[in-house]
Each structure stands twice: as structure tokens, then as C-alpha cells.
Amino acid sequence: MKTLNALLTLDSLPSDWRNAVLVGRAWVPGRLAGPSPVALRPNGDVVDLAAVEPTMSQLLARTDRVELARAAPGKVIGTVEALLANSGDGRNADRPSLLAPNDLQAIKASGVTFVQSLLERVIEEQARGDTGKAEAIRAQVMRIIGDNLASVKPGSREADEIKRVLVAQGAWSQYLEVGIGPDAEIFTKAQVMSAVGLGAEVGLHPKSSWNNPEPEIVLAVTAAGETVGATLGNDVNLRDFEGRSALLLGKSKDNNASCAIGPFIRLFDASFGIDDVRQAELALEIAGTDGFVLEGASPMSKISRDPLDIVTHAWGPFHQYPDGFMLFLGTMFAPVKDRGAPGMGFTHEVGDLVSISTAKLGRLANRVTTSDKAEPWTFGISALMRNLAARGLLR
């Protein structure tokens, strides 16, 4: 059986990591312990950049961020191998470990951006969160809608005509509205500073009986609306809560430890950019303590809205983010493989090991628990400001 710690190796990094510009955050122990922005150098050293910029939000906002990540002086806090190894089970508080790579940025997400996940959301809605009804409803929905939505451009005249037909058939849905309508779904996935990083446990609401991981690419966007990098994320989803009512979206999405981001943000440079995001293929593996294994893939080429178009739905004259934001782009992965009784589909069990990976961003691995058993979130914005002040880093 795979273990979490066995995944926290150099394989967690992009395949070309020595040529990539990678920044993140680490907990740096000592007399004045605290979180610091860090950069990974080609020789494997992890360099503390807090003296240059005390927060990742400020670092990403700088026009010279790539040069700083590559060459700014800073204290070497350890090798990346050592930090990776100390970021999972049994982490030693006296040694540095990795955190989620974002800090003051808002954590936003776009949903229903792939046809496959769109259809599954319609099924959840029709099933009212009852997984036992999902298989029959899936067949019914596919008979009415089919898979002919894949080539439909959201907000187009063709989309309007499909809406007219589906309304006439009584098959229209709020999820179809944001899936092929003019306005993308943008919601708050988690609170500022609440995301967990590589190796941490991810939490499910203990009352949920139908849920799944959502492997996604997450864009790093500055206050000016500039997309400057990308990383991996797990938008843990409660299908039963959201299926019962769209008004439960907050409870479905924003629970303790329900948002994982990492391991590093890869900055855009000459060797990596938005076209690499558009062409990426995310792989997902779920390995349970019961021997259950599920694998899937989510090609970004099948996304219904361009990633930069989704950014414009989140940011602009109608909404600003002074500290920037992290934007989950959505997933096409909605597992239907039966785990228990036939027709019941997939749901997590405590102890599941979730691995999300793509060659140019690395691998994000986390183990599943319930949100009441995950480590409580106590280090928020005020704690960060006090910590930075005590370390003499605010200016």
C-alpha cells in the first residue's frame, strides 16, 4: 500500500524543475519561527526570501519576481528534498516544512468549466444529493442532453438556442446556465490563509456521504489582473450537500482543510506560460486503505472557457483583489466508478491518499480525513501580521 511520505520526494516537483522558476512558502523554525516566501534554486537549495518580500502576495506583484526567484540573496533553509520529506506524516517542528504557496491572496474557483463535470452537476441537482438515484438519472440526462455540448461556446447564439430547446423539454438547469451561458460561475473556495499544502490532510465534512476530490490547475493572479504563474489544487467537493441545494455551496466547499494548493507556484517565464496550462493534462490517483484504486485524467484542452477568459470573469472593474487571488480553473473529473454497492458510484473514505499531478507543475499529494479531525486552522491574517512584525519584516 502506498504511503503519503513515499510520495513526498523529488517526483513531487516538475519534471524540468531545475529549469523552472518555482516559488512557495515554508514554515521556518527558530527563535522567531514563522512562514516565509521561498524560492527553489537549480542546485536544490530552498532560499528564504522574506527579507526581500515578506509575503507571497507582494512577491508575485513585483515586476522582477522571476529575477528575484532566480537570484535574490537569502538564507538557505535546507534542501528541497529535506523540506519535502518533512512535509507529511510525523513532520518535525524543529525543521522547515512546506506550506500552501499562497498567503494573502483570495482563493476563488470557477465551476462547471468542463462538459463532463457539467453533466455530473446536473445529475447531482436532479438526484437532490442522493447517490442512490444517480445512475438512473445519469442515463435520463444523457438521453436528453447527450454529449453534444462539448463544442458549444458559452454565451454563443448556439448556446442560446440549446437553452431554448432544453427549457421547452423541462431539462434546463442552473448548472447549464453557468456552463454554456454568458456568465461563468465564480465562487469563494476558501478563506484567505486557510489552504493546506503538500502532505497535509484534506478534510471532508463528517456528515457528507457523497464526495470526491477535484484535481485542478490554479492560476496565481496579481491585484492588477495579471496571471503570473500556476500550481495544482484539490477543490474537495461534497456532492450530496451541493446536490441538495445550490445555496449550500459554501458549506459544500469551504470547510476546514478542504482546500489544498501546491507544492510550488511555477512562475511564467520564457520556458513556461499560459499555453502550457492550456495544454496540460492532469492525472489523478486515489488509493484507499481498503485496496481501492481509482485513476483518471483531466485534459485542459477540453475546458469550455479559456483560462484567461475565466480570469476576466473573476477580476475587473466590478471586482478587485488588492492582494491578488488564486483561481481554481475547474475540473472534468467527476468519478462514477462504484466503490461499494453497484450503482452507488464513488465517495471518499477516511485514509484515502489523493495524488494530483502534471509534468510541468509536479504533484500534490494529501491524505483524506474529516474536517473536524484535520489540524484546526488558527494562523490567519492577524497572526501573520503579528508574526511578521515580531520578525522585523514589515515596512
Buried (B, 14 or more C-beta within 10 A) or exposed (E): EEEBBEBBBEEBBBBEBEEBBBBBBBBBBEEEBBBBBBBBBEEBBBBBBBBBBBBBBBBBBBEEBBEBBBEBEBBEBBBBBBBBBBBBEEBEEEBBBBBBBBBBBBBBBBBBBBBBBBBBBBBBBBBEBBBEBBBEBBEEBEEEBEEEBEEBEBBEEEBEEBBEEBEEEEBBBBBBBBBBBEEBBBBBBBBBBBBBBBBBBBBBBEEBBBBBBBBBBBBBBBBEBBBBBBBBBBBBBBBBBBBBEBEBBEBBBBBBBBBBBBBBBBBBBEEBBBEBBBEBEBBBBBBBEEEBEBEBEBEBEEBBBBBBBBBEBBBEEEEEBEBBBBBBBBBBBBBBEEBEEEBBBBBBBBEBBBBBBBEBBBBBBBBBBBBEBBEEBEBEEEEBBEBBEEBEBEE
